[in-house]
Amino acid sequence: MTEHIVPDTQHRGLVARLPQLPRDLAQLARFDRPIGWWLLFWPCAWGVWLAGEGVQLALVAWLLLGAIAMRGAGCVYNDIVDADLDRKVERTAVRPVASGRVSRKLAWAWLFSLCAIGLVVLLQLRLQAQIVALASLLLVAAYPFMKRITWWPQAWLGLVFTWGVLVAWTQLRWDHWEVLAAIYAGAICWVIGYDTIYALQDREDDALVGIRSSALRMGSHVRGGVAGFYGGAVALWALGFWLYRMDLVALLALLPVALHFVWQVATLDPDDPTNPLDRFRSNRMAGALMAAACFVVGNA
């Protein structure tokens, strides 16, 4: 029952107990790996809580549902596009589409079902936020092809995976664009950092099949590169906070997430088969710490 469970799944037991087809669909949408939708959701929470309109529990819940559905849809789309490449990489060869357990036709049907949930979430937003959300679709559609044409597909992922901060902000307010720009730019740096860590798992296979990544581009300097991008993220977030609220509390609120990044870099071992995945997953906590900082700065 576990022969098709991918190596980095977090819920082997739950997924393994499902019948074959539901299990394959769950894996296709990465429901067995919730880290992805947490990383997509946290920038949404940043935008809500930095906007200074309180907890906004209903809006946050809708955005969480949207993050789960659209991250799943994005993964399905990525696997449809990348099926031929996935077959050549050991870690991804067992994915449902690449392995042939799920047909492309069924994968497309599953993709549209997840998008329908995303549409329900979209309709809960005001028109300005809906337009901003829909503007991300071209970026999402282009992402799977970036690893074929650039050494920095992680930068494109940063554009896509942090778009939620723009949507959430425009749902609640329509000003302070300089603040939003700094927070968004910092978020992109964060994604480049953590996705470079994630890409360390596939360096050998990626090099063999011609897939490009920032982990390969940085080579032996990957720890310093990740540190640079994390440092850039903190600096840009500090700029955004300072532009929004010029007092020391705004900067001190970033100290926990900055220390977390220091821990990640200091303990990162690019040559350990399990260490990079653990450090990558720890960014769920980094996102939560940044969310707490946004709430303090926006609502204190």
N, C-alpha and C positions, 0 to 999 in steps of 0.2 A: 504493500500500500504506500510505501514511502519512496519508491524508486524515482518518482517524478517530482519530488519536492526539491526546489532549488536550494543551493548551498546556503544562501544568506537569508532564508525565510526565518521569521520569528515565531511562527505558530505551526510547527510541524504537526503536533497532535491534532489540532482543530482541523487543519486542511486535510490531513491524512484520513480523517473519519468521514469526509464527504464522499458521496458517490463520484465516479470518475469525471463525468462531464461538469457537474457543478464545481468540482475541485479544480479542473482545468480553467474554467471561466474565472474562478476566484484568483488563481495564480496569474492569469492573463491580465487582470486588473490590479494585480499586486495587493490584493486585500490581505494576503499573508505577510505583507511587509508594510506596516502602518507608518514607518518612518517617512515615507514619501509624502503622504498626505499631511503629516504634521509639518513638514518643511514647506509645503505649499500653503498651509493654513496660517502659520505664524505671521507672515507678512500682512495677511488680511487683518489679524488681530492688532498688529502694530498701527495700521491705518485707522482702525476704529478707536483705539484707546488714546493715541496721540492727538486725535481730533478734538478731544476734550469734551465729549458729550456723555460722559459717564460710562457705565459698564456696557450698555446696549446689548443685553443678553440675547434677545431674539435675533438681532442682526448677526451677532457672533455665531449663533447656532446655525443660521442659514448659510453663512460663509463656510462653516465647518463642513456642512453637508455638501456644499458646492465643491470644496476642496477634495473631499473623498471621491465624489463622482467624477470630477474633471481630471483628477490625477489618474484615476482608473482609465478614463477614456484616452488620456494621453499615452498611457502605457500600452493600451491595446493598439492604438494607431502606430506607435513606435515599433511594436512587434510585427505588425503587418508589413511595414516598410522595410524593417531590418531582418526579415526572416532568413534571407540568404546569408547575410553576414553572421547572424546569430548561430547558424549551423556550424560555423568555422571556429567559434570560440567556446572553449570547454564549459565555462560557467553559464553560458546562455543557450547552449545547444539543446538543452532539455525544455526550453520554453514551449508552451503549448502549440503555437503556430509553427515555430522552427522545426519542432519534432514531428509535426503532422497530426498531432492528436486533436487539434481544433482546425477546421477548415477556414480559409480566408473568408468565405461567405458567412459562416457563423460568427467569425471575429468581427466583421463589419456590422452584423446585426447587434452584437453585444455592445459595440462602440456606440451605435445610434441610441441604444437603450440608456446607456450611461449619460449621453448628451441630453436626452430627454429630461433626466433628473436635473442636469445643469440648467436647462431651460426654465424649469420650475423655479429654481433659485434666482435666475436672472430676472424673472418677472416680479420678484419681491423688491427689486431695486428701483430707484428713481431713474428717469430717462438718461441723465448725464452719466450716471454710473453704468448703466446698461451699454451706452455707446463706448465707454472706456473698456469695459469687459470684452465686448465684441471686437475691439481693435486688436486684441491679443491673438486672434485666431490665425492670422498670417504668420506670426512668429511661431506659434505652436506647430503649424503645418510644415514650416521650414526646418524645424529643429532636427528631425532624424537625419537630414541630409548634411548637417554641418560637419559631422565627424569625417565626411568624405572630402571636404574642401578646405578645412581650416584646422590648425593645431589647437584652436581654442573653442571647441564646441561648448565648453563649460561656461564661456562668456555668454553665448547665446542662451544657454539654459538659464543663466542668471536673469536675462531679460524676461524670459517666460515665467520662471518659477516665483518671481517676486512681484509679478504684475498685480497681485491681490492688494498690495499696499495702495496702489493707485485707485483701484476700484473702491476700496473701503473709504479712503479719504474723500473721494468725490461723492460718495453716498451721503456724507455728513457735512461737508463744507466745500467752498469753491474759492479758496484764497490760500495765501502762504505757499505759493508754488515753489519758492526757493527752498523752503523746508522740505517739501515733498521730494524735490529733485535730489537733495543731499541724502535723505533717508533711502530713496530708491537706488541711488548710485552705490551707497554703502552696502545695501542688500545684495546687489550684483557681485560686489567683491566677496561677500560672505559665501555666496553660492560657488564662485570660482574656487575659493579655498576648500570648501567641504567636498565639492564634486571632484576636485583633483585628488583628494584623499581617497574617494571612492574608486577612481580610475586606477589607483595603484594595484588593485586586484587583477587587472586585465592587461598589464603592460606587455607581457610576453606574447600573449595571443593577439593583442591589438597590433603589435609590431609585425607579426607574421602575416596577418591578413590585410594590413594596410589601413587600419582604423587610426585616426589621429586623436590625440588627447593632450591636455596640458600636462598630465603626469609624464608622458613621453617627452614632451618638449622641454620640461624642466630638468629631466634626467637626474643626475646626482644632486641637483640643487633643489629638490622638491620641497624639503622641509623649509628652507629659506623662502622659497616662492610662496608656500602656503602662509608662512608668517607675514610676508609682505601683503598679501591680499587680506588677511585677517586684520592686520594693522590698518590698512586702508579703509576697511569697513568701519572700524571703531572711530577713526579720524573723521570720516564722512558723517557718521551718526552723531558724533560730538558737534560737528558743524551744524547739522540740522537742528539738534536740540538747542544750541546756542542762539541760532537765528530765531527760534521759536520762543525761547525763554532765557534771557541773558542773566543767569545766576548759577552759582556753583553747584546747586542741587541737580541741575540738568546734566552736568558732566559727571558728578558722583554716581548718578543712577546707572551709568554705563560700566562702572567698575566691576560688578559681578560677571558680566558677559566678557569683558576684556580679560579677566583672570581665567575664565573658562577657556578662552582661546589660547592663552599662554600655556595652560595645562595640556591642551590638545597637541600643540606644536612640540612642547618639551618631551612628551611621552610618545610621539609618533615614531613608529619603526617601519619604514617603507618595505623592509625585507621580511617582516613577519607576516605569515599568511592570514592571521586573524586580527592583528592590531589595527590596520587601516579601517576595516569594517566597523570595529568598535568605536574608533574615533569619529568616523562618519556618523554613526547612529547617535553619538552624544550631542550632535547639533540640534536634536529635539530639545535638549535642555538649554542650549545657546539661544534658540528661538524663544523659548519661554522666558529666559532672563531678559532678553531684549523687549519682549512684550510687557514685562513688569516695569522696565525702565520707561517705556512709552506711556504706560498708565500713570506713573508717578509724575512725569513731566507734563502730561496733558491734563491731569485732573487734580494735582496737588494744590 
